[in-house]
């Protein structure tokens, strides 16, 4: 049985979520998860993770606006793609183009996803080129990753078992963005090794 599940978020604890929650409930949400005082750029918000765990294939996630769940275009595309892979649809109440419950919404999302992936690939190539140049001149930058080789191997294994990034992050005790970056890097390295 499919359900409509709502998610609401405000950036500060002083803000009220009542209007968002009322809109989501009026749309038909049988349950609404709400984060207060959480940034949309943080992937591992407590109620957002609970919402992701609660969602099942066939469910529809309804939000007031896309910025409630994602703080960047890339994060939004990754989130929608992850939900799509799990069989979960998404509907924004204020952005009619964000509606994967309709054929037009799915087609538009596919087009936007292609453009976003192109942008990500371009940024990645430029970053790798810059890092290679820095290494060639004896410089290595950045802080050490929390994703050790053991954690990356575990993340790759869990993803092959179709576990979500949020679930993998929770098991490994790291942020979802760290898991996503490590998996992207592992994919890139694997592709470079293919003949």
N, C-alpha and C positions, 0 to 999 in steps of 0.2 A: 504494500500500500504506500503510495507516494504522499508526501506532505509538503506544505509550504512552510519554510523555516525562515525567520527573520533575523537580521543582524543589525544592531545599532551601535554607534560609537560617538563619543565626544572627546575632545582633546584635553579638557580640564575637568576636574571633579566638580567645579562650580557650575558648569553648564548642565542643563536639563536634557534628558533623553526622552521625556514624555511625548513630545510631538512626533519624534521618529517612531517610537514604539506604538503610538496610536495609529499612525499611517500603516505600519507593517501589519498590525492586528486587523485593521479595517480591510486590508488587501486579502486577508485570509490566513495569515501566519498562525499556526497552531502553537508555536513556541518562538520566543524572541530572545536571542543572546545579546547582552549589552556590556560593552566595555566603557568605563569612565576614566578619564585622565590618561588615555593611551594614544600614542602617535600612530598614524596610519603607515608610517615608514618602518614600524617595528612589526615583524611578521609573527612573533610569538606572543601576541596579546592573549591573556588568560581565557577570556570568553570567546575570542575568535578561534583559539585552538579547540575549545569545548564544542563550538559550533561545527567545526570541521569534522570532529570525531562523531558528532551526532548525525550529520548528513549521510543519507544512504542513496544508492542508485535510484533514480526516478524522482527524487525530491527536487524542489525548486528553492533556491536561496533568493530571498527578496531583500533588497537594500533600498534605502532612500536615494543614495547617490554612490557612484563608484568609488569616490574618495573615502567612503566609510571603511572600505576593506583594503585599499591599496594606496600607497603614497607616491607611486610613480607609475608611468605608463608601462614599463617593463614588468613591474611587480603585478600590475593589473592583468596583463596578458598572461603571465605565468599562473596567476591564481585562477583565472577563468579556464585556462587550458587544463590545469590540474583537476578542477571541478568537472570539466567536460569529460576527461579521461575516466573519472569515477562515475559518470552517468548522471551528474547533478547539473541542472539548468540554473541559470542566473537571470534575475530580472531587476532592473533599476526602475524605481517609481518616477524619477524625474528625468531620466535619459532614455527616450524611447528606442535609441539605437542599441542600447545594452539590454538585449532580451534574447537569450539563446533558446527560448521556448518557441520561437517562430522560425520558419525557414529563412526569411530575410535577415533576421538577427544573427542566425548561425553563419550565413554567407558573409555578412559584414564583419563579423568577428574573425572569420578565416582570413579575410583580406587584411584587416588591421594586424592580425597575428603575423602574417608574412612580412609586412612592413616593419613591425617591431623587431622581428627576428633578424631582418637585414640590418637594422640599426645596431642591435646587440653584436652581431657578427663583425660589423665594421669597427665598433668600439674595441672589441676583443682583439682584432687583428692589429689595430693601431697600438693598443696596450702591449701586446706581445712584441711588436716591432720595437717599441720604446724600451721594454725590459731587456730585450736581446742586445740592443745598443748599449744600455747601461752596464750589462754584464760584461760585454766585450771591452768595456773601459774600466772594469774592476769594481763596479758599484752594484750593490744589492740593496734594494729598499724594502720598506714595509715591515710590519710587525709579524711575528710568527703566527701561523694559522692555528686555531684551536682544533682544526681537523687534522689529526695525526694520521699516519698511514693506516693504522688499525681502524680508526673511525671511518676513514674514507672507504676502506674495504667493507666494513659493516654496512655503511650507507648504500653502497652499490648492491650488496646482497639483498638488503631490505627493499630497495627499489625494485629489484628483479622479482620480489615477492609481492609487488604491487602495493606497497605501503606508501602512504602519503609523505610528503616532505615534512609536514608538521609532526606526524607520528614518529618519523625517523629522528627528527631533532629532539623530541621529548625523550626517546629511548637513550640517545647519545648524550643528552644533557647539554646541548649547544643550541644556538639560534637557528631558525629555519633558513635564514639567509646564508649562514655558513655552510649548511648542508647543500643548498641549491648551488652555491658557487663551487663547492667541491665536486658535486656530481657533474656540473657543466665542464669543469676542468678535466675530470676523468673521461668524459665522453670525447672531448677534444683530443686528448692524448691517445685514446683508443683509435680514433679516426685517423690520426697522423701515422699510426703504426700499421694501418691496413695497406695492402699493396695497391 
